[in-house]
Amino acid sequence: MTETRGPQPQYEGYATGPLPGEREPASGPAGPYHPPQAYPSPVGGTQGGGTQGGARGADGAQATRLPRTGARTTPRTRKARLRVSKADPWSVMKVSFLLSIALGICTVVAAAVLWMVMDAMGVFETVGGTISEATGSTESSGFDLQSFLSLPRVLIFTSVIAVIDVVLATALATLGSFIYNLSAGFVGGVELTLAEDE
């Protein structure tokens, strides 16, 4: 066979220079490595300037954007649908006990104020005189309403009613919480819809 290729040129870098593993490291401070990019860098640079430039561009676009005609400007009220699945009987008992005590105190105070107002208006004296004349005879003076409806007796009677009310209200509220928990296990409980204040 005949050699058709001519003399091949000798590359000086590979013929006379050192091999890649034998080369000495370059002297001087090494700069940051910049990988090759397929697309040109945005205006403002990539080292911190690109983000700031993009932010400025977005702000400029938002600043020049005009509002649409007929756009809805009223805020939308958010709503949440919740369900009371269980009522703690112990907490229900404590709350009902305190509320019934407050109601009993208010009942006693209201009875005392009402008795004082009626006594100042002369209601007991007028009604008591009428009852005494109707029930009286020649031997007895009749029924004395003022002594029967005296303030201490009225307060004692009202206090007894208030104590009974405290016991009954606490027991019924606690029993009601047990019944509610049983019924909530079957039907899911009471559903509530909560909305934000406008």
VEXSEMI-303155 format. One record per residue (C-alpha): residue number from 1; x, y, z; residue in three letters. Coordinates in steps of 0.1 Angstrom, whole numbers. Layout:
<martis>
<k=NUM	u=X	v=Y	w=Z	r=ala>
...
</martis>
This chain:
<martis>
<k=1	u=0	v=0	w=0	r=met>
<k=2	u=12	v=35	w=-8	r=thr>
<k=3	u=12	v=61	w=20	r=glu>
<k=4	u=-10	v=90	w=7	r=thr>
<k=5	u=-7	v=111	w=38	r=arg>
<k=6	u=21	v=136	w=40	r=gly>
<k=7	u=43	v=143	w=69	r=pro>
<k=8	u=21	v=151	w=99	r=gln>
<k=9	u=29	v=184	w=118	r=pro>
<k=10	u=42	v=180	w=153	r=gln>
<k=11	u=23	v=201	w=179	r=tyr>
<k=12	u=48	v=218	w=201	r=glu>
<k=13	u=26	v=219	w=232	r=gly>
<k=14	u=22	v=181	w=233	r=tyr>
<k=15	u=56	v=172	w=219	r=ala>
<k=16	u=78	v=194	w=241	r=thr>
<k=17	u=55	v=204	w=270	r=gly>
<k=18	u=49	v=184	w=302	r=pro>
<k=19	u=20	v=160	w=306	r=leu>
<k=20	u=-12	v=172	w=323	r=pro>
<k=21	u=-3	v=153	w=355	r=gly>
<k=22	u=32	v=168	w=355	r=glu>
<k=23	u=22	v=205	w=352	r=arg>
<k=24	u=28	v=228	w=381	r=glu>
<k=25	u=-2	v=247	w=395	r=pro>
<k=26	u=-5	v=283	w=384	r=ala>
<k=27	u=7	v=309	w=408	r=ser>
<k=28	u=-15	v=337	w=421	r=gly>
<k=29	u=-50	v=339	w=437	r=pro>
<k=30	u=-75	v=316	w=422	r=ala>
<k=31	u=-107	v=333	w=411	r=gly>
<k=32	u=-143	v=320	w=414	r=pro>
<k=33	u=-153	v=293	w=390	r=tyr>
<k=34	u=-178	v=305	w=364	r=his>
<k=35	u=-195	v=276	w=346	r=pro>
<k=36	u=-204	v=281	w=309	r=pro>
<k=37	u=-239	v=296	w=303	r=gln>
<k=38	u=-261	v=286	w=275	r=ala>
<k=39	u=-280	v=320	w=277	r=tyr>
<k=40	u=-267	v=355	w=282	r=pro>
<k=41	u=-268	v=370	w=317	r=ser>
<k=42	u=-297	v=394	w=324	r=pro>
<k=43	u=-291	v=431	w=326	r=val>
<k=44	u=-276	v=439	w=360	r=gly>
<k=45	u=-253	v=409	w=364	r=gly>
<k=46	u=-256	v=376	w=381	r=thr>
<k=47	u=-238	v=383	w=414	r=gln>
<k=48	u=-266	v=400	w=433	r=gly>
<k=49	u=-274	v=425	w=406	r=gly>
<k=50	u=-297	v=401	w=387	r=gly>
<k=51	u=-321	v=396	w=416	r=thr>
<k=52	u=-322	v=432	w=424	r=gln>
<k=53	u=-327	v=441	w=387	r=gly>
<k=54	u=-355	v=415	w=384	r=gly>
<k=55	u=-372	v=429	w=416	r=ala>
<k=56	u=-369	v=464	w=402	r=arg>
<k=57	u=-384	v=452	w=369	r=gly>
<k=58	u=-413	v=435	w=387	r=ala>
<k=59	u=-419	v=466	w=409	r=asp>
<k=60	u=-419	v=488	w=378	r=gly>
<k=61	u=-444	v=465	w=361	r=ala>
<k=62	u=-467	v=465	w=391	r=gln>
<k=63	u=-464	v=503	w=395	r=ala>
<k=64	u=-474	v=509	w=359	r=thr>
<k=65	u=-502	v=483	w=359	r=arg>
<k=66	u=-536	v=499	w=358	r=leu>
<k=67	u=-565	v=485	w=377	r=pro>
<k=68	u=-592	v=467	w=357	r=arg>
<k=69	u=-625	v=484	w=353	r=thr>
<k=70	u=-653	v=468	w=372	r=gly>
<k=71	u=-629	v=448	w=394	r=ala>
<k=72	u=-642	v=436	w=428	r=arg>
<k=73	u=-627	v=458	w=456	r=thr>
<k=74	u=-647	v=446	w=486	r=thr>
<k=75	u=-628	v=419	w=507	r=pro>
<k=76	u=-642	v=385	w=508	r=arg>
<k=77	u=-654	v=373	w=542	r=thr>
<k=78	u=-638	v=339	w=551	r=arg>
<k=79	u=-661	v=313	w=568	r=lys>
<k=80	u=-652	v=282	w=587	r=ala>
<k=81	u=-676	v=253	w=593	r=arg>
<k=82	u=-669	v=235	w=626	r=leu>
<k=83	u=-686	v=207	w=645	r=arg>
<k=84	u=-690	v=202	w=682	r=val>
<k=85	u=-683	v=165	w=684	r=ser>
<k=86	u=-678	v=162	w=722	r=lys>
<k=87	u=-686	v=181	w=754	r=ala>
<k=88	u=-664	v=174	w=785	r=asp>
<k=89	u=-688	v=166	w=814	r=pro>
<k=90	u=-663	v=179	w=840	r=trp>
<k=91	u=-660	v=213	w=824	r=ser>
<k=92	u=-697	v=215	w=818	r=val>
<k=93	u=-703	v=208	w=855	r=met>
<k=94	u=-679	v=235	w=866	r=lys>
<k=95	u=-693	v=261	w=843	r=val>
<k=96	u=-729	v=253	w=852	r=ser>
<k=97	u=-722	v=253	w=889	r=phe>
<k=98	u=-706	v=288	w=887	r=leu>
<k=99	u=-734	v=301	w=866	r=leu>
<k=100	u=-761	v=287	w=888	r=ser>
<k=101	u=-745	v=302	w=919	r=ile>
<k=102	u=-744	v=336	w=901	r=ala>
<k=103	u=-781	v=332	w=892	r=leu>
<k=104	u=-790	v=323	w=928	r=gly>
<k=105	u=-772	v=354	w=942	r=ile>
<k=106	u=-791	v=375	w=917	r=cys>
<k=107	u=-824	v=359	w=927	r=thr>
<k=108	u=-818	v=367	w=964	r=val>
<k=109	u=-808	v=403	w=957	r=val>
<k=110	u=-837	v=408	w=933	r=ala>
<k=111	u=-862	v=394	w=959	r=ala>
<k=112	u=-848	v=418	w=986	r=ala>
<k=113	u=-850	v=448	w=963	r=val>
<k=114	u=-886	v=439	w=952	r=leu>
<k=115	u=-897	v=435	w=988	r=trp>
<k=116	u=-883	v=469	w=998	r=met>
<k=117	u=-900	v=486	w=969	r=val>
<k=118	u=-933	v=471	w=976	r=met>
<k=119	u=-930	v=479	w=1013	r=asp>
<k=120	u=-922	v=515	w=1005	r=ala>
<k=121	u=-953	v=517	w=983	r=met>
<k=122	u=-975	v=504	w=1011	r=gly>
<k=123	u=-986	v=473	w=992	r=val>
<k=124	u=-982	v=449	w=1022	r=phe>
<k=125	u=-1001	v=473	w=1045	r=glu>
<k=126	u=-1030	v=477	w=1021	r=thr>
<k=127	u=-1033	v=441	w=1011	r=val>
<k=128	u=-1027	v=429	w=1047	r=gly>
<k=129	u=-1055	v=451	w=1060	r=gly>
<k=130	u=-1080	v=438	w=1034	r=thr>
<k=131	u=-1071	v=402	w=1042	r=ile>
<k=132	u=-1074	v=409	w=1079	r=ser>
<k=133	u=-1109	v=423	w=1075	r=glu>
<k=134	u=-1120	v=395	w=1053	r=ala>
<k=135	u=-1107	v=367	w=1076	r=thr>
<k=136	u=-1112	v=384	w=1109	r=gly>
<k=137	u=-1140	v=378	w=1134	r=ser>
<k=138	u=-1151	v=391	w=1168	r=thr>
<k=139	u=-1127	v=366	w=1185	r=glu>
<k=140	u=-1096	v=370	w=1162	r=ser>
<k=141	u=-1081	v=397	w=1142	r=ser>
<k=142	u=-1076	v=376	w=1111	r=gly>
<k=143	u=-1046	v=367	w=1090	r=phe>
<k=144	u=-1016	v=391	w=1094	r=asp>
<k=145	u=-999	v=393	w=1060	r=leu>
<k=146	u=-972	v=417	w=1071	r=gln>
<k=147	u=-958	v=394	w=1097	r=ser>
<k=148	u=-960	v=364	w=1074	r=phe>
<k=149	u=-942	v=382	w=1045	r=leu>
<k=150	u=-915	v=398	w=1066	r=ser>
<k=151	u=-881	v=405	w=1050	r=leu>
<k=152	u=-861	v=378	w=1069	r=pro>
<k=153	u=-886	v=352	w=1061	r=arg>
<k=154	u=-887	v=362	w=1024	r=val>
<k=155	u=-849	v=361	w=1022	r=leu>
<k=156	u=-847	v=326	w=1039	r=ile>
<k=157	u=-873	v=313	w=1015	r=phe>
<k=158	u=-855	v=328	w=985	r=thr>
<k=159	u=-821	v=314	w=996	r=ser>
<k=160	u=-836	v=279	w=999	r=val>
<k=161	u=-850	v=282	w=964	r=ile>
<k=162	u=-816	v=294	w=951	r=ala>
<k=163	u=-797	v=264	w=967	r=val>
<k=164	u=-822	v=240	w=951	r=ile>
<k=165	u=-817	v=257	w=918	r=asp>
<k=166	u=-779	v=254	w=920	r=val>
<k=167	u=-781	v=217	w=927	r=val>
<k=168	u=-807	v=210	w=900	r=leu>
<k=169	u=-790	v=231	w=873	r=ala>
<k=170	u=-756	v=215	w=879	r=thr>
<k=171	u=-770	v=180	w=878	r=ala>
<k=172	u=-791	v=186	w=847	r=leu>
<k=173	u=-762	v=203	w=828	r=ala>
<k=174	u=-738	v=174	w=836	r=thr>
<k=175	u=-764	v=148	w=826	r=leu>
<k=176	u=-771	v=168	w=794	r=gly>
<k=177	u=-734	v=167	w=784	r=ser>
<k=178	u=-735	v=129	w=787	r=phe>
<k=179	u=-766	v=127	w=766	r=ile>
<k=180	u=-751	v=150	w=740	r=tyr>
<k=181	u=-719	v=129	w=737	r=asn>
<k=182	u=-740	v=98	w=731	r=leu>
<k=183	u=-761	v=115	w=705	r=ser>
<k=184	u=-731	v=131	w=688	r=ala>
<k=185	u=-716	v=97	w=683	r=gly>
<k=186	u=-746	v=88	w=661	r=phe>
<k=187	u=-754	v=120	w=643	r=val>
<k=188	u=-720	v=138	w=644	r=gly>
<k=189	u=-729	v=167	w=667	r=gly>
<k=190	u=-739	v=203	w=662	r=val>
<k=191	u=-724	v=221	w=632	r=glu>
<k=192	u=-713	v=258	w=636	r=leu>
<k=193	u=-704	v=283	w=608	r=thr>
<k=194	u=-679	v=309	w=619	r=leu>
<k=195	u=-672	v=341	w=599	r=ala>
<k=196	u=-647	v=369	w=603	r=glu>
<k=197	u=-658	v=403	w=614	r=asp>
<k=198	u=-660	v=427	w=584	r=glu>
</martis>
